[in-house]
């Protein structure tokens, strides 16, 4: 395992080390989203996930450490669903041990005691929970999996009782446009929710294949979120996250450790890969990443609980 940059370790030169150390922080990138597991236990027809071979445990540790060396201070475990990765608790422990603030995005269909413990002890600093319908029937139909609504509510109740912060992420699309306000009413009593993110549907991956049944116009999106904001009476910030605001905002990493950024919607529904975090110089990756410092800062420069996932 390396403490620096994988490419620099292969050909160590002080100039390369100097350029790669903190390369991500110099462009303003403070946060990495790693799709740590390709597979999912839901069957959503709009999923953006990357499908490739996940890193081994040792290579996963290397990715996390390289990210820290590049200047990242927040690290997101996402998917697929990260809960299906058996070594996830150990990876969370390692990430926190080297000073990273860990965030977890999950559908909570599986919620192990190991993950519960890491949320309770603060090793998972912030949780992202997906909720796309105000009733079991609407949410489970949207997620194509019976029982997921109950699992999500159980996860929210767990965070509420534990006093641990969570962000609720809702995809706003044609398929659930008539129930977004109902979600707001359902969420109103929860004090653990720090942000309710209303994400405009983006046609990527399976979502691109099925875009005709999910896409809505910008005008429709604005009308839906305006109604949702009016119906919500809780304490959380309501985050209107338009598709245009996603462009240049992220540093995304596939299960196999390949870095990519979110740029203008690609014609084939796939974002172009920049390169491998385990093979390329970090400075080269940083200079090649489609990235907008201002977009990223506007999303993540606030305090942890407001910065969101």
C-alpha positions as CSV (number, residue, x, y, z in Angstrom):
1,X,0.0,0.0,0.0
2,X,1.2,3.5,-0.8
3,X,1.1,6.7,1.1
4,X,1.6,8.8,-1.9
5,X,0.6,8.6,-5.6
6,X,0.7,5.2,-7.3
7,X,2.4,6.5,-10.4
8,X,5.0,8.4,-8.3
9,X,5.8,5.3,-6.4
10,X,6.5,3.5,-9.7
11,X,8.9,6.3,-10.8
12,X,9.7,8.4,-7.8
13,X,10.9,11.9,-8.6
14,X,10.7,14.8,-6.3
15,X,9.1,17.0,-8.9
16,X,6.3,14.5,-9.5
17,X,5.7,14.0,-5.8
18,X,5.5,17.8,-5.3
19,X,3.0,18.1,-8.1
20,X,0.8,15.2,-7.0
21,X,0.7,15.9,-3.3
22,X,-2.5,17.9,-2.7
23,X,-3.3,17.9,-6.5
24,X,-7.1,17.6,-5.9
25,X,-7.2,20.2,-3.2
26,X,-5.3,22.7,-5.5
27,X,-8.1,22.6,-8.0
28,X,-10.7,22.9,-5.2
29,X,-11.9,19.3,-5.1
30,X,-12.5,18.4,-1.5
31,X,-14.7,15.3,-1.8
32,X,-14.6,11.9,-3.6
33,X,-17.6,9.8,-4.3
34,X,-16.6,6.1,-4.7
35,X,-19.1,3.7,-6.1
36,X,-17.5,1.0,-4.0
37,X,-19.7,-1.8,-5.2
38,X,-21.3,-2.3,-8.6
39,X,-24.2,-4.6,-7.5
40,X,-27.4,-3.5,-5.9
41,X,-30.2,-5.2,-4.0
42,X,-32.8,-3.0,-5.7
43,X,-33.9,-3.1,-9.3
44,X,-34.2,0.6,-10.2
45,X,-34.6,1.3,-13.9
46,X,-33.0,4.8,-13.7
47,X,-29.7,3.9,-12.0
48,X,-26.5,5.7,-13.0
49,X,-24.2,3.2,-11.4
50,X,-21.0,2.1,-13.1
51,X,-20.7,-1.6,-13.6
52,X,-17.2,-3.1,-13.4
53,X,-15.0,-5.2,-11.0
54,X,-14.7,-3.7,-7.5
55,X,-11.3,-3.2,-6.0
56,X,-9.9,-5.8,-3.7
57,X,-9.6,-4.8,0.0
58,X,-5.9,-3.9,-0.3
59,X,-6.5,-1.8,-3.4
60,X,-9.5,-0.2,-1.8
61,X,-7.3,0.9,1.1
62,X,-4.8,2.2,-1.4
63,X,-7.5,4.3,-3.2
64,X,-8.6,5.8,0.1
65,X,-5.1,6.7,1.1
66,X,-4.3,8.1,-2.3
67,X,-7.4,10.3,-2.1
68,X,-6.2,11.7,1.2
69,X,-2.8,12.3,-0.2
70,X,-4.4,14.2,-3.1
71,X,-6.0,16.6,-0.6
72,X,-9.4,15.1,-0.2
73,X,-11.0,15.5,3.3
74,X,-14.4,14.0,2.7
75,X,-15.0,10.5,1.3
76,X,-18.3,9.0,0.2
77,X,-19.0,5.3,0.0
78,X,-21.8,4.8,-2.6
79,X,-22.8,2.2,-5.1
80,X,-24.7,0.1,-6.4
81,X,-25.2,-0.3,-2.7
82,X,-22.1,-0.2,-0.4
83,X,-23.8,-2.3,2.2
84,X,-23.3,-5.3,0.0
85,X,-19.5,-4.9,0.3
86,X,-18.5,-7.2,3.2
87,X,-15.4,-5.2,4.1
88,X,-17.2,-1.9,4.2
89,X,-16.9,-1.5,8.0
90,X,-13.2,-2.0,7.8
91,X,-12.8,0.5,5.0
92,X,-14.8,3.0,7.0
93,X,-12.5,2.5,10.0
94,X,-9.4,3.0,7.8
95,X,-10.8,6.1,6.2
96,X,-11.5,7.7,9.5
97,X,-8.2,6.6,11.0
98,X,-6.3,8.7,8.4
99,X,-8.5,11.8,9.0
100,X,-11.2,11.5,6.3
101,X,-14.8,12.5,7.1
102,X,-16.9,9.6,5.9
103,X,-20.3,9.8,4.3
104,X,-22.5,6.8,3.3
105,X,-25.1,6.6,0.6
106,X,-27.4,3.6,0.9
107,X,-30.9,2.3,0.1
108,X,-30.8,0.6,3.5
109,X,-32.4,-2.6,2.2
110,X,-29.5,-4.2,4.2
111,X,-28.6,-2.4,7.5
112,X,-26.1,-4.5,9.4
113,X,-25.2,-4.1,13.1
114,X,-21.6,-3.2,12.0
115,X,-22.9,-0.2,10.0
116,X,-25.3,0.8,12.8
117,X,-22.3,0.9,15.2
118,X,-20.3,3.1,12.9
119,X,-23.2,5.5,12.5
120,X,-23.7,5.6,16.3
121,X,-20.0,6.2,17.1
122,X,-19.7,8.9,14.4
123,X,-17.3,7.1,12.1
124,X,-20.0,7.6,9.5
125,X,-20.3,11.4,9.9
126,X,-23.3,11.8,7.5
127,X,-25.8,9.4,5.8
128,X,-27.6,9.8,2.6
129,X,-30.9,8.0,2.4
130,X,-33.0,7.6,-0.8
131,X,-36.7,8.1,-0.6
132,X,-38.8,8.6,-3.7
133,X,-42.4,8.1,-2.6
134,X,-44.6,9.1,0.3
135,X,-46.1,5.6,0.6
136,X,-44.9,2.1,0.4
137,X,-46.7,1.5,-2.8
138,X,-45.3,4.5,-4.6
139,X,-41.7,4.3,-3.3
140,X,-41.4,0.5,-3.8
141,X,-42.9,0.8,-7.3
142,X,-40.4,3.5,-8.2
143,X,-37.5,1.4,-6.8
144,X,-38.9,-1.8,-8.3
145,X,-38.4,-3.6,-4.9
146,X,-41.1,-4.5,-2.4
147,X,-40.2,-3.7,1.2
148,X,-37.7,-1.0,0.6
149,X,-40.0,1.8,1.8
150,X,-40.2,0.0,5.2
151,X,-36.4,-0.4,5.3
152,X,-35.9,3.3,4.5
153,X,-38.3,4.4,7.3
154,X,-36.6,2.1,9.7
155,X,-33.3,3.7,8.8
156,X,-34.7,7.2,9.3
157,X,-36.2,6.1,12.7
158,X,-32.8,4.7,13.7
159,X,-31.1,8.1,12.9
160,X,-33.9,10.0,14.7
161,X,-33.6,7.9,17.9
162,X,-29.8,8.0,17.8
163,X,-29.6,11.7,17.1
164,X,-27.4,11.2,14.1
165,X,-27.6,13.4,11.0
166,X,-29.0,12.2,7.7
167,X,-29.8,13.6,4.3
168,X,-32.8,12.4,2.3
169,X,-32.3,12.3,-1.4
170,X,-35.3,12.3,-3.7
171,X,-35.1,11.9,-7.5
172,X,-37.8,14.1,-9.2
173,X,-39.0,12.4,-12.3
174,X,-42.1,11.8,-14.4
175,X,-42.7,8.5,-12.6
176,X,-43.0,10.0,-9.1
177,X,-43.9,13.7,-9.9
178,X,-47.3,13.4,-8.3
179,X,-46.0,12.3,-4.9
180,X,-43.1,14.6,-4.1
181,X,-45.2,16.8,-1.8
182,X,-46.4,13.7,0.1
183,X,-42.7,12.9,0.8
184,X,-42.3,16.3,2.3
185,X,-45.3,15.8,4.6
186,X,-43.9,12.4,5.7
187,X,-40.4,13.9,6.5
188,X,-41.7,16.9,8.4
189,X,-41.5,15.4,11.9
190,X,-37.9,14.1,11.6
191,X,-35.4,16.3,13.3
192,X,-32.4,14.2,12.3
193,X,-32.7,15.3,8.6
194,X,-30.4,18.1,7.8
195,X,-31.1,18.4,4.1
196,X,-33.9,17.2,1.8
197,X,-32.3,17.1,-1.7
198,X,-34.7,17.2,-4.6
199,X,-32.5,15.9,-7.5
200,X,-33.6,16.6,-11.0
201,X,-33.6,13.4,-13.0
202,X,-30.5,13.0,-15.1
203,X,-30.4,10.4,-17.9
204,X,-27.3,8.4,-17.2
205,X,-26.7,4.7,-17.3
206,X,-30.0,2.8,-17.1
207,X,-31.7,6.2,-16.8
208,X,-30.5,7.0,-20.2
209,X,-31.9,3.8,-21.6
210,X,-35.3,4.5,-19.9
211,X,-35.2,8.3,-20.2
212,X,-38.5,8.5,-22.0
213,X,-40.4,7.3,-18.9
214,X,-38.5,9.4,-16.4
215,X,-37.5,12.7,-18.0
216,X,-39.3,15.9,-17.2
217,X,-38.9,19.4,-18.5
218,X,-37.1,22.1,-16.4
219,X,-40.4,23.9,-16.0
220,X,-42.1,20.8,-14.7
221,X,-39.3,20.3,-12.3
222,X,-39.5,23.8,-10.9
223,X,-43.3,23.5,-10.4
224,X,-42.9,20.2,-8.6
225,X,-40.2,21.4,-6.2
226,X,-42.1,24.7,-5.5
227,X,-45.1,22.6,-4.4
228,X,-42.9,20.3,-2.3
229,X,-41.3,23.2,-0.5
230,X,-44.7,24.6,0.3
231,X,-45.8,21.3,1.8
232,X,-42.7,20.7,3.9
233,X,-42.8,22.1,7.4
234,X,-39.7,20.4,8.8
235,X,-36.4,21.8,10.0
236,X,-34.2,20.6,7.2
237,X,-32.8,22.7,4.3
238,X,-34.7,21.9,1.1
239,X,-32.1,21.6,-1.6
240,X,-33.3,22.2,-5.1
241,X,-30.5,20.4,-7.1
242,X,-31.0,21.1,-10.8
243,X,-29.3,19.0,-13.5
244,X,-27.3,22.0,-14.6
245,X,-25.8,22.4,-11.1
246,X,-24.4,18.9,-11.2
247,X,-22.0,19.7,-14.1
248,X,-18.4,20.0,-13.0
249,X,-19.4,19.4,-9.3
250,X,-18.2,15.9,-8.7
251,X,-15.1,13.7,-8.5
252,X,-16.6,10.3,-9.1
253,X,-14.8,7.0,-8.9
254,X,-16.0,3.7,-10.4
255,X,-15.8,0.5,-8.4
256,X,-12.6,-0.3,-10.2
257,X,-11.0,3.0,-9.1
258,X,-11.5,5.0,-12.4
259,X,-12.0,8.7,-11.9
260,X,-14.6,10.5,-13.9
261,X,-16.4,13.9,-13.7
262,X,-19.9,15.0,-14.4
263,X,-20.0,17.1,-17.6
264,X,-22.6,18.1,-20.1
265,X,-25.1,15.1,-20.5
266,X,-23.3,12.7,-22.9
267,X,-25.1,11.5,-26.0
268,X,-24.6,7.9,-25.0
269,X,-25.6,8.2,-21.3
270,X,-22.0,7.5,-20.1
271,X,-19.6,10.0,-18.6
272,X,-16.0,9.7,-20.0
273,X,-13.4,8.2,-17.8
274,X,-10.4,10.4,-16.9
275,X,-8.1,7.6,-15.7
276,X,-7.2,5.2,-12.9
277,X,-6.5,6.5,-9.4
278,X,-4.2,3.5,-8.9
279,X,-2.1,4.1,-12.1
280,X,-2.1,7.8,-13.2
281,X,-0.3,10.7,-11.6
282,X,-2.7,12.6,-9.4
283,X,-1.6,15.9,-11.0
284,X,-2.5,14.5,-14.4
285,X,-5.9,13.3,-13.2
286,X,-6.7,16.7,-11.5
287,X,-5.8,18.6,-14.7
288,X,-7.9,16.3,-16.9
289,X,-11.0,16.1,-14.6
290,X,-14.1,18.0,-15.9
291,X,-14.4,20.2,-12.9
292,X,-15.9,23.6,-11.9
293,X,-14.4,24.9,-8.7
294,X,-17.3,27.3,-8.1
295,X,-19.9,24.7,-8.7
296,X,-18.1,22.4,-6.2
297,X,-17.7,25.1,-3.6
298,X,-21.3,26.1,-3.8
299,X,-22.3,22.5,-3.1
300,X,-19.8,21.6,-0.5
301,X,-18.1,24.6,1.1
302,X,-20.6,24.9,3.9
303,X,-20.4,23.1,7.2
304,X,-20.5,19.3,7.1
305,X,-24.2,18.9,7.9
306,X,-25.2,21.5,5.5
307,X,-22.8,20.5,2.7
308,X,-24.7,17.4,1.8
309,X,-24.0,14.4,-0.2
